């Protein structure tokens, strides 16, 4: 991962055909693919009111139990863009 200013992009290609389906996730850094994986299922309806979209810090339920909350990114996030397709 570059140590300078980095543009991270996470692209999710949904399988379609209804709610709760999976898809392919691709992550790029400055245009170079750094990770790709498969998500077998998504949340079929909605999140609870206690969970939200955390950016730079995980305050809700852990995504993974290998780290302790609160889990904070110590760098600087200049901009976040969410593009729905």
C-alpha positions as CSV (number, residue, x, y, z in Angstrom):
1,X,0.0,0.0,0.0
2,X,1.4,3.4,-0.9
3,X,2.4,5.7,2.0
4,X,1.6,8.9,0.1
5,X,-1.8,10.2,-0.9
6,X,-3.9,7.3,-2.1
7,X,-7.2,6.9,-3.9
8,X,-8.9,3.7,-2.6
9,X,-11.8,2.4,-4.6
10,X,-14.0,-0.5,-3.5
11,X,-16.3,-1.8,-6.3
12,X,-19.1,-4.2,-5.6
13,X,-20.7,-6.0,-8.5
14,X,-24.0,-7.4,-7.2
15,X,-25.3,-10.7,-8.5
16,X,-28.8,-9.2,-8.9
17,X,-32.0,-11.2,-9.0
18,X,-33.5,-10.1,-5.6
19,X,-32.6,-9.1,-2.1
20,X,-29.7,-10.6,-0.1
21,X,-27.7,-11.9,-3.0
22,X,-23.9,-11.9,-3.1
23,X,-21.4,-10.3,-5.4
24,X,-17.8,-9.7,-6.2
25,X,-15.7,-7.0,-4.4
26,X,-12.7,-5.5,-6.0
27,X,-10.4,-3.0,-4.2
28,X,-7.9,-0.8,-6.1
29,X,-5.3,1.7,-4.8
30,X,-4.4,4.4,-7.3
31,X,-5.9,2.3,-10.1
32,X,-4.0,-0.9,-9.3
33,X,-6.0,-3.9,-8.1
34,X,-4.9,-4.9,-4.6
35,X,-7.6,-7.3,-3.5
36,X,-10.6,-9.2,-4.9
37,X,-13.1,-11.5,-3.2
38,X,-16.5,-12.9,-3.1
39,X,-19.3,-11.9,-0.7
40,X,-21.9,-14.7,-0.7
41,X,-24.7,-12.8,0.9
42,X,-25.7,-9.2,1.6
43,X,-28.2,-7.8,4.2
44,X,-31.6,-8.6,2.7
45,X,-33.6,-5.7,4.1
46,X,-32.0,-3.1,6.4
47,X,-29.5,-2.5,9.3
48,X,-30.7,-1.9,12.8
49,X,-30.8,1.7,14.1
50,X,-27.7,1.1,16.2
51,X,-25.5,0.2,13.1
52,X,-24.6,2.7,10.5
53,X,-22.0,3.5,7.9
54,X,-18.7,4.1,9.8
55,X,-15.9,5.9,8.0
56,X,-12.5,6.0,9.6
57,X,-13.7,4.3,12.8
58,X,-15.7,1.2,13.7
59,X,-18.1,2.1,16.6
60,X,-20.8,-0.5,16.2
61,X,-20.5,-4.3,16.0
62,X,-17.2,-5.6,14.9
63,X,-16.9,-6.8,11.3
64,X,-14.4,-9.4,12.5
65,X,-13.4,-10.4,16.1
66,X,-9.7,-10.1,15.4
67,X,-9.6,-6.4,16.6
68,X,-11.1,-4.5,19.5
69,X,-13.5,-1.6,19.4
70,X,-13.4,1.3,18.9
71,X,-11.1,0.7,15.9
72,X,-9.9,4.0,14.4
73,X,-7.9,4.9,11.3
74,X,-5.1,7.3,12.4
75,X,-4.5,8.8,8.9
76,X,-6.4,11.6,7.2
77,X,-9.4,11.0,5.0
78,X,-9.9,13.9,2.7
79,X,-13.0,12.8,0.8
80,X,-15.5,9.9,0.6
81,X,-17.7,9.4,-2.4
82,X,-20.5,6.8,-2.6
83,X,-21.7,6.1,-6.1
84,X,-24.8,4.0,-6.5
85,X,-25.1,2.3,-9.8
